[in-house]
Amino acid sequence: MAVYETEASHPDTVGDEHAGTPEGPQPQATEAAQADQQAAPCPPVTRPALAPMVLLVDDEPGVLSALRRLLRPTGYRVLTAESGAAGLELLAANPADLIISDMRMPNMNGAEFLSKARAAYPDTMRILLTGYSEIDSAVRAINEGGVYRYLNKPWDDQDLLMTIQQALEQRTLSRETARLTTLTQQQNERLQQMNAGLETEVVARTEEIRQTLMFLEDAQRDLKRNFTNMVQVCASMIELRCGAVGGQSMRVGDLARRIALAYGLTGMPVQDIFHAGLLHGIGKLSLPDNLLNRSLDRLTPEESKLYHQHPLRAQMVLTAVPQLAHVAQIIRHQYERYNGRGTPDRLVGEDIPIGSRIVALARDYVDLLMGGLVRQRVSAEQAAEMIKAQSGLRYDPLVVVRFAAVLKELEDMPPVRQVRSIDLREGMRLADDLLTRRGVLLIGRDSVINAHQIEQIRRFESHEDVPFAIVIYHDA
């Protein structure tokens, strides 16, 4: 059964639908007034933007009723359906901005329904309501149905409302990005059609497009930087919840990134491995407190089995974010062993994603230093020896070799110090990337500074009115 509803269709809606309408007979307008009205031009009518439309699909009327009550104060237009088939029928006539669907429904479950809805209406946002026992089905719904986020039943009202708001905001941003992209393409096409007699206009339009593209590129850089910042914030929240030492996730991420570079990886794979190192423990947020502050060697077999479920739960959460799809796979397989005796899929050797092999080693090395793997903390030398002893068993032998090279490189690195731009001299060597306030790379790490670059740095610093954080090697 499919139902279209608005807030006025419910008898318990607060408000008078006739409010503002005068009652009783109205005075007749005079002929002169009527003539004035006929002569006066009609002002243009501005139609208010329609409120977002939300489709609720659940075979339990009680759940639909609860969701309607929750959404009533938001002003959203609401559609309800008690089956997936009815939901698809409603979508055909009333394309919705957001779908909220239950997972467990007869005939057509939530995963199947959302997959069909995605195929027909790909820009509609989708949220899945599921139970704790439906993890595999939820993962399938996320992969096939393109779910923005899943929420467990019973849901938290504020969490659900915030998720709905964020989903609708993301849809609005996606539409605006598509509009700007289309506009830029149209402007390019128009430029190509202009003849030589419009050269002046072509120059002006070209400059306009160049500025638009620069704006889009700046926005893209901001998005990437903000995304990495968001991942780092999440890593900090994980440490607060799990009682980890501050910066532990960052140490895992940084070590994993260095090993990946030493392994010969470049570009996005390195960034994915770095993010996976930062977020490797995000699934622990779902674990009970009694598992979070003990080393793994102190867990019972039952507790260990529960503990090693956290990568699967992390995958469920992260797969919904397109930029983290590869990160989710890396985290899922972080407890596989090179000899095939790991979890969850008992993959062997190079069947294990290279990112997972790298993150596993970086994670265990840092855990050994922090006391997370065994009861007593060990020294860096002892931790390295324990890692090497498991080469070919837990860890990829080649990754172990690259890990040893990274440790040697870190030992050989000279000390660094921070200086002001006024103290820069020719021949100094940067110990870290020099970035603008907006995250744009000016000069890369290990570059030797010359006089022209020093002048540019000081001019740029004066323009931005913010001093640079300039780190150089102490021997420079």
Buried (B, 14 or more C-beta within 10 A) or exposed (E): EBBBBEBEEBEEEEEEEEEEEEEEEEEEEEEEEEEEEEEEEEEEEEEEEEBBBBBBBBBEEEBBBBBBEBBBEBEBBBBBBBBBBBBBEBBEEEEBBBBBBBBBBEEBBBBBBBBBBBEEBEEBBBBBBBBEEBBEBBBBBBBBBBBBBBBBBEBEEEEBBEBBEEBBEEBEEEEEBEEBEEEBEEBEEEBEEEEEEEEEEBEEBEEEBEEBEEEBEEEEBEEEBEBBEEBBEBBBEBBEBBEBEEEBBBBBBBBBBBBBBBBEBEEEBBBBBBBBBBBBBBBBBBBEEEBBEBBBEEBEEEBBEBBBBBBBBBBBBBBBBEBBBBBBBBBBBBBBBBBEEBBBEEBBBEEBBBBBBBBBBBBBBBBBBBBBBBEEBBEEEEBBEBBBEBBEEBBBEEBBBBBBBBBEEEEEEEEBEEBEBEEBEEEBBBBBBBBBEEBBEBBEEEBEBEEEBBEEBBEBBEEEEEEBEBBBBEEB
